[in-house]
């Protein structure tokens, strides 16, 4: 069973934010923590050495993110140099945690996971497997392994999700 957390945030009275608005707010909240994690040498080594600096890639992806109100099964993916974040709810989860408040580490891992794919051409990159999504839609074991590397080396905690 995946960890859950009660909602700790709410919309102002009389206003309900769209999933994309909540996702934008969450990005503002977790992006600085993801960039800070990349300052850790143990985290940074996961992304290899090469022409694609992971902090620069993350900054550019975040500056050009496209928030999708509904659609695909992916939480986040890098497509044509742009980070797409799906904010719709499906049977397995609320994607990008627009309702799953209190799980900031999960969103930090999502960002760093996608940076791993975006920097996959760097020699020594350890997060480049074809796993498709953080929810493991294509290869759940590879996705979990990638996320575990990030949890352990970047956030210095254990992956809270059960091995598939």
C-alpha positions in Angstrom: 0.0 0.0 0.0 1.3 3.4 -1.0 1.7 6.1 1.7 -1.0 8.6 2.1 -1.4 11.9 3.9 -4.4 13.9 4.9 -5.0 17.2 3.1 -3.3 20.0 4.9 -4.0 22.7 2.4 -7.2 24.2 1.1 -8.4 26.8 -1.4 -9.5 30.3 -0.2 -13.2 30.6 0.6 -15.3 30.9 -2.5 -12.5 29.8 -4.8 -11.6 26.4 -6.0 -8.2 26.2 -7.8 -8.0 24.1 -10.9 -5.7 21.1 -10.9 -3.2 23.0 -13.1 -3.2 26.0 -10.7 -2.5 23.6 -7.8 0.2 22.0 -9.7 1.8 25.4 -10.4 1.7 26.2 -6.7 3.3 22.8 -5.9 6.0 23.4 -8.5 6.8 26.8 -6.7 7.0 24.9 -3.5 9.2 21.9 -4.5 11.5 23.3 -7.2 13.8 25.0 -4.7 14.2 21.8 -2.7 14.9 19.8 -5.9 17.6 22.3 -6.9 19.0 22.2 -3.4 19.2 18.4 -3.6 21.3 18.7 -6.7 23.9 20.6 -4.7 24.7 17.3 -2.9 27.6 15.5 -4.5 26.0 12.1 -3.8 22.8 13.2 -5.6 24.6 15.0 -8.4 26.7 11.9 -9.3 23.5 10.0 -10.2 23.2 12.3 -13.3 26.6 11.6 -14.7 29.2 14.0 -16.1 28.7 15.6 -19.4 27.3 18.5 -21.3 23.9 18.5 -19.6 24.1 20.0 -16.2 21.2 18.6 -14.1 20.5 21.8 -12.2 20.4 23.8 -15.5 18.2 21.1 -17.1 15.8 21.2 -14.2 15.6 25.0 -14.2 14.9 25.0 -17.9 12.3 22.3 -17.7 10.6 24.1 -14.8 10.6 27.4 -16.7 8.9 25.7 -19.7 6.6 23.2 -17.9 3.2 22.5 -19.5 0.5 21.6 -17.0 -2.1 19.2 -18.5 -5.5 19.4 -17.0 -6.5 15.9 -18.0 -5.2 13.2 -20.3 -2.4 10.8 -20.2 -1.5 8.2 -17.6 1.9 9.8 -16.9 2.6 11.9 -13.8 5.4 13.8 -15.6 7.4 13.2 -18.7 10.0 15.0 -20.7 8.9 15.4 -24.3 10.8 17.5 -26.9 12.7 19.3 -24.1 9.6 20.3 -22.2 8.4 18.9 -18.9 4.7 17.9 -19.0 2.9 17.5 -15.8 -0.5 15.7 -15.9 -2.8 17.0 -13.1 -5.8 14.7 -13.6 -7.0 12.1 -11.2 -7.1 8.4 -12.2 -7.9 5.3 -10.4 -4.4 4.8 -8.9 -3.5 8.3 -7.7 -4.0 12.0 -8.0 -1.3 12.9 -10.4 1.4 15.5 -9.4 -0.1 15.4 -5.9 -2.6 18.2 -6.6 -4.8 16.7 -3.9 -2.2 14.5 -2.1 -0.9 17.2 0.2 2.1 16.6 2.4 4.0 14.4 0.0 6.5 17.0 -1.2 9.3 14.4 -1.4 7.3 12.5 -4.0 7.2 15.5 -6.2 10.9 16.3 -5.7 11.6 12.7 -6.7 9.3 13.2 -9.8 11.3 16.2 -10.9 14.7 14.6 -10.4 13.5 11.4 -12.0 12.6 13.3 -15.2 15.9 15.2 -15.1 17.5 11.8 -15.0 15.9 10.9 -18.3 16.7 14.4 -19.8 20.4 13.9 -18.9 20.6 10.3 -20.0 23.2 11.0 -22.6 25.7 12.1 -19.8 28.3 9.4 -19.3 27.8 7.8 -15.9 24.1 8.7 -15.7 22.4 6.1 -13.4 18.8 7.2 -14.0 18.3 6.6 -17.6 16.3 3.4 -17.9 13.2 3.3 -20.1 10.7 3.2 -17.3 8.2 5.6 -18.8 6.6 7.0 -15.6 7.2 7.4 -11.9 4.0 5.3 -11.3 5.6 2.5 -13.3 3.3 2.2 -16.2 5.9 0.6 -18.4 8.5 -1.0 -16.2 7.6 -0.7 -12.6 10.7 -2.3 -11.3 13.1 0.0 -13.2 11.0 3.0 -12.2 11.1 2.0 -8.5 14.9 1.4 -8.8 15.4 4.9 -10.3 13.2 6.5 -7.6 15.0 4.6 -4.8 18.4 5.9 -6.0 17.0 9.5 -5.8 15.3 8.9 -2.4 18.5 7.5 -1.0 21.1 9.7 -2.6 19.3 13.0 -2.9 16.8 13.1 -0.1 18.7 10.7 2.3 15.6 8.7 3.1 14.1 5.4 2.1 11.7 5.0 -0.8 8.3 4.8 1.0 6.7 2.9 -1.8 6.6 -0.9 -1.9 8.8 -2.6 -4.4 6.7 -3.8 -7.3 
